[in-house]
Amino acid sequence: MNELVKQVLKKLLIIDVILVALALIAIGFWLDMLHLPGMLIAIFLTTTNAVAAILLAKSSMKGTMNDFMLRVMGGMGLRLGVMLIIIFLLFAFSNIPEFSFIISLFISYICKSVLEIIFIIKIRNQSQLLSK
């Protein structure tokens, strides 16, 4: 199980490297350096969100399917709420460019959500094999 978590975290790091490279390319061709902090914050925020999802899913693997779904779905709602609060605070108290931040957040969130879903399916399948 821990090997699977390490694999997912490595893939998460690869996704982050690719997203940072894409952000730098976008800055080089279309934007200026003022957009970089917002893009990096978006990538960091979604990485933190994905790591929390991985830890929640891993910790609920040995429970029943109802416990697993409650933790995963409840955790998703809680994580989304925390992200919304952070985004609101960022917009209220900083001057990061909103458009590039939101686009970066959206792209990063979608990429990492796909990785989360793949991880959840894998660990749920493993836990079902272990319980048989």
N, C-alpha and C positions, 0 to 999 in steps of 0.2 A: 504493500500500500504506500509506504513512504517513497518507494522508487517511482510510483506513478505521480505523486505530488512533486517530486523533484523534476520529473519530465515536464509536467505542466508549467512549473515555475520557469524552467529553461525556455519553453516555448513563449511564455509571457515576456521574458527578457528579450527574446528575438523579435517579438511583435513590437516591443518598445523601441528597440534599436531601429527597426524599419520605419516606425512612425516618426521618430526624431529625424531620421534621414529625409523623409518626405517633407517634414516641417522645414528643414534647412533648405531643401530644394525649392519649396514654395516661397520661402523668404528670398532666396537668391534670384528667382525669376519674376515674382509678382508683388511681393510684400516687402516691408522694411523690417528692421530688427526690433521695432517696438512690438511686433506681433509674437516674437519668440517666447517671452515669459508666459503669456496666456496659453500658448500651445503646449509648453512644457508642463504647466500646471494642470492642464486638461489630461495629458498623458499620465502624470503622476496620480491624479485623482482617480482615474479609471483603473490604474494598476492597483492602487490601494483597495478599491472596490472589488476587483477580481480576486485578490489575495484573501479578502474577507470571505468571499463566496466559497473559495476553495477550502478554507479552514472550517467554515460552517458545514459544508457538505461532508468533509472528512470526519468531523466530530459526530455527525448524525448517522453515519453509515451502519453502525451496529444495531440501531433501533429498528422499530417496525416501519413499515412503509408510511403509515400515517405520521409517525414522528419525523421521519425523513422529509416528507412533503411539507410538514408544518415548519420545520427548521429552514428548509430551502426557500419556500415561498414567503414565510414570515421574515426571514433574513433579507430576502430580495426587497420587500417593502420597506424594511428598516434602512437598508443600505441606500435605496433610492431617496428616501426622505432625508437622510443625512447629506447625500450629494446635493439635493435641492437647496438645503439650508446653506451649505458651503458656497454653492453658486450664487445664491442671493447675497451672502455676505461679501463675496468677491466683487460682485457688481456694485454693491452699495459702498464699499470702502476702498476700492482700488480703481485704477484707471486703465485696466487692461482692455484691449479692443474686443468688444463683445462678439463681433461676427467671427473672427478667426478662432476665438476661444470656443464658441458653440460648435463650429464646424469641426474643430479638432476633437472636441469632446464627443461629438456624435460618431465620427469615424472610429475613434479609439474605443468607445463604448461598444459599438457593434462588433468590432474585431475581437474584443476580449469576452463579450457575451457568447460568441460562437465557441470560443475556447472553454468557457465555463460549462456550456451545455454538453460539449464532448466529454469533459471531465466528469460531470455528474452522471452521464450515461455509463461511462466506464466504471466508476466506483459502485454504482448501483448494481451493475451486472456482476462485478466481483463479489459484492456482499451477498447477492443471491446465490452465487456458486458456493460461497463459504457456508451459508446457512443450510444447504441441502445435504 
